[in-house]
Structure formats: structure tokens, C-alpha cells
Amino acid sequence: MYNLTMKDNEKDLILELLQKYKYIGFDYIEQIVLFKDMKTNIEHLPNDLNDLLDYSNNCDLCSLSKNRALQKSGMGNIYGSIYFISNDSSVYYDNNSKKIIEHIVNDIFEFDLDDIYYTNILKCQIFNHNVTYENEIEICINYIFKQIDISKPKIIFTLGDCLDHFTRIKNNILELSGNTYNYNGITIIPLVSPIFLSKNPSFKDKVYNNLKKIKSRLDNR
């Protein structure tokens, strides 16, 4: 069993800050981001996938770990050759988005389900979809990097702006969708988020036609 804990000096600093807030009359404060550079150290992460999942399931480096009972690390075949990765798990548990994903995987790409693994950068469930959780992603992202390094999928489909964390390309996802990029020898193909398509159905025809072109390119590899 792996566990991540704060160092004693970090705890002391937090307690000192809380005492100061209490002294000046605060009964409650929002989350304080004390250590912007704090993140999981990829060199110290396990080299076995099951151990890695155990490690991430016991992480307590950010506020999302309070919802550990609602962790959504991934589903499907973790050793699959095709990964679908989003920033968080909401895309896979929203009913409309789930139907769109299933349509893309089953009807357009016609993938073997045994080859597919759905996962996300943030390993804990989120509740506020209007928050970017940039600090939490920075803390958590080495888990997915290590997971990819171990399992070595052939293709990674990134959903929405998840692509930003694998390349330095910043652009409108509608323009990037379907392009091919390289991440450590692995093909990355960015896709428009199913949540976006669910909320903006007028884009579906354009996106689905683009997906069919991707399917044709994959078949001809």
C-alpha cells in the first residue's frame, strides 16, 4: 500500500496560517494553494500498473482527494492499445456524452472494445464544472504520464483541451480535431469533447464527418 503525506514542515506552515486566519476572525476560508510546484514525482512512482493505481488511490495532495470514495480512475482494458483521455471523468458519466462516445467508438471507428481504455488526468471526481482545476491537474498529471509509459498504447485520443497537457499546441479544438501528433512515439489524435457536442449539436455533422476521415486514415496505416 502506497501513501502520500505532507512533510512536517508543510503541516506546520498550514497550521500557522490557519491560526493567523482564526486570530483575525475567520471561521472558514476557501482552499489555499500553498505549494504551486508540488506534484507527484514521476521518478518515485511504481512501475506496475496495479501498484500505480493503488498509489494514486491514496494520494492526498489536493482538495479533490476529499472525494476519494468517488474516484473514477478509468474503465475498460487498462492494457488496451487505444486510450481515450479527458481532463476529468465527467465526460464518461454524463449520459448524453456517454452515448456520443459509444457512437464514435462502436459505429464510426468500429474499434474492438477489448482494445479500449477510458481514463482521465484527474483521478478524483469533480463537482464544479465551471472550475479549470489547473493546480490539481498539475499535481495529478504525472500519474497519467507514468500510466502511459507503462502500458504504451498505440493511439491516444485526447478529448477537449486535454491535448494541451501532451503538446505545446494551443488552438481551438475544432481546428485541431483529427490532426495527428506525437507523444514519445505514440500517436495522439485530439477530438472535440463529447460534452461540447452534447451542448452544441449543430457541430455534430461537421465533427462526425471529420471522424470518418480519421477512421479512413487509421484503416490505411
KOLVEX-743486 format. One record per residue (C-alpha): residue number from 1; residue in one letter; chain; x, y, z. Coordinates in steps of 0.5 Angstrom, whole numbers, plus 500, padded with zeros to 3 digits. Layout:
N
    k  r  c   px   py   pz
  NUM  A  A    X    Y    Z
...
This chain:
221
    k  r  c   px   py   pz
    1  M  A  500  500  500
    2  Y  A  503  507  498
    3  N  A  501  513  501
    4  L  A  503  520  500
    5  T  A  503  525  506
    6  M  A  505  532  507
    7  K  A  512  534  511
    8  D  A  512  536  518
    9  N  A  514  543  516
   10  E  A  509  544  511
   11  K  A  504  542  516
   12  D  A  507  547  521
   13  L  A  506  552  516
   14  I  A  499  551  514
   15  L  A  497  550  522
   16  E  A  501  557  523
   17  L  A  497  560  517
   18  L  A  490  557  520
   19  Q  A  492  560  527
   20  K  A  493  567  524
   21  Y  A  486  567  520
   22  K  A  483  565  526
   23  Y  A  486  570  530
   24  I  A  483  576  526
   25  G  A  476  573  526
   26  F  A  476  568  520
   27  D  A  471  562  521
   28  Y  A  472  559  514
   29  I  A  477  560  508
   30  E  A  477  558  501
   31  Q  A  482  553  499
   32  I  A  489  556  500
   33  V  A  494  554  494
   34  L  A  501  554  498
   35  F  A  505  550  494
   36  K  A  504  551  487
   37  D  A  510  547  485
   38  M  A  508  541  489
   39  K  A  506  535  485
   40  T  A  508  528  484
   41  N  A  515  526  483
   42  I  A  515  521  477
   43  E  A  521  518  479
   44  H  A  518  516  485
   45  L  A  512  513  482
   46  P  A  511  505  482
   47  N  A  513  501  475
   48  D  A  507  497  476
   49  L  A  500  499  474
   50  N  A  496  496  480
   51  D  A  501  499  484
   52  L  A  501  506  481
   53  L  A  493  506  481
   54  D  A  494  504  489
   55  Y  A  499  510  490
   56  S  A  494  515  486
   57  N  A  488  512  490
   58  N  A  492  514  497
   59  C  A  494  521  494
   60  D  A  492  527  499
   61  L  A  496  532  495
   62  C  A  490  536  493
   63  S  A  483  538  495
   64  L  A  480  533  491
   65  S  A  482  527  495
   66  K  A  477  529  500
   67  N  A  472  526  495
   68  R  A  477  519  494
   69  A  A  470  515  495
   70  L  A  468  518  488
   71  Q  A  475  516  485
   72  K  A  474  515  477
   73  S  A  481  513  475
   74  G  A  479  509  469
   75  M  A  475  504  465
   76  G  A  476  499  460
   77  N  A  482  495  459
   78  I  A  488  498  462
   79  Y  A  493  495  458
   80  G  A  489  497  451
   81  S  A  492  499  445
   82  I  A  488  505  445
   83  Y  A  487  510  450
   84  F  A  481  516  451
   85  I  A  484  521  456
   86  S  A  480  527  458
   87  N  A  482  532  464
   88  D  A  477  529  469
   89  S  A  472  523  469
   90  S  A  465  527  468
   91  V  A  465  526  460
   92  Y  A  465  519  461
   93  Y  A  459  519  466
   94  D  A  455  524  463
   95  N  A  449  520  460
   96  N  A  449  525  453
   97  S  A  457  525  453
   98  K  A  457  517  454
   99  K  A  452  516  448
  100  I  A  457  520  444
  101  I  A  463  517  446
  102  E  A  460  510  445
  103  H  A  457  512  438
  104  I  A  464  515  436
  105  V  A  468  508  438
  106  N  A  463  503  436
  107  D  A  459  506  430
  108  I  A  465  511  427
  109  F  A  471  508  429
  110  E  A  469  501  430
  111  F  A  474  499  435
  112  D  A  475  492  439
  113  L  A  472  494  446
  114  D  A  478  490  449
  115  D  A  483  495  446
  116  I  A  480  501  449
  117  Y  A  481  504  456
  118  Y  A  478  511  458
  119  T  A  482  515  463
  120  N  A  483  522  466
  121  I  A  488  526  469
  122  L  A  484  528  475
  123  K  A  483  521  479
  124  C  A  478  524  483
  125  Q  A  471  526  482
  126  I  A  470  534  481
  127  F  A  463  537  482
  128  N  A  464  544  480
  129  H  A  465  544  472
  130  N  A  466  552  472
  131  V  A  473  551  475
  132  T  A  479  549  471
  133  Y  A  483  546  477
  134  E  A  489  548  474
  135  N  A  493  547  480
  136  E  A  490  540  481
  137  I  A  492  538  474
  138  E  A  499  540  475
  139  I  A  499  536  482
  140  C  A  496  530  479
  141  I  A  499  529  471
  142  N  A  505  525  473
  143  Y  A  500  519  474
  144  I  A  497  519  467
  145  F  A  504  520  464
  146  K  A  507  514  468
  147  Q  A  501  510  466
  148  I  A  502  511  459
  149  D  A  510  510  460
  150  I  A  508  503  463
  151  S  A  502  501  458
  152  K  A  505  504  452
  153  P  A  498  505  448
  154  K  A  499  505  440
  155  I  A  494  511  440
  156  I  A  492  516  445
  157  F  A  485  520  443
  158  T  A  485  527  448
  159  L  A  478  530  449
  160  G  A  477  537  449
  161  D  A  483  541  452
  162  C  A  486  535  455
  163  L  A  491  536  449
  164  D  A  494  542  452
  165  H  A  498  537  457
  166  F  A  501  533  452
  167  T  A  503  538  447
  168  R  A  505  545  447
  169  I  A  500  547  442
  170  K  A  495  552  444
  171  N  A  489  553  439
  172  N  A  482  552  438
  173  I  A  480  545  439
  174  L  A  475  545  433
  175  E  A  481  547  429
  176  L  A  486  542  432
  177  S  A  481  536  432
  178  G  A  483  530  428
  179  N  A  490  532  427
  180  T  A  496  527  429
  181  Y  A  501  529  434
  182  N  A  507  525  437
  183  Y  A  508  524  444
  184  N  A  514  520  446
  185  G  A  513  515  440
  186  I  A  505  515  441
  187  T  A  500  518  436
  188  I  A  496  523  439
  189  I  A  489  525  436
  190  P  A  485  530  439
  191  L  A  478  530  439
  192  V  A  472  535  441
  193  S  A  470  534  448
  194  P  A  463  530  447
  195  I  A  460  535  453
  196  F  A  461  540  448
  197  L  A  458  536  442
  198  S  A  452  535  447
  199  K  A  451  542  449
  200  N  A  452  544  441
  201  P  A  449  539  437
  202  S  A  450  544  431
  203  F  A  457  542  430
  204  K  A  456  534  430
  205  D  A  455  533  423
  206  K  A  462  537  422
  207  V  A  465  533  427
  208  Y  A  463  526  425
  209  N  A  465  528  418
  210  N  A  472  529  421
  211  L  A  472  523  425
  212  K  A  470  519  419
  213  K  A  476  522  415
  214  I  A  480  520  422
  215  K  A  478  513  421
  216  S  A  480  512  414
  217  R  A  487  514  415
  218  L  A  487  509  421
  219  D  A  485  504  416
  220  N  A  490  505  411
  221  R  A  496  506  416
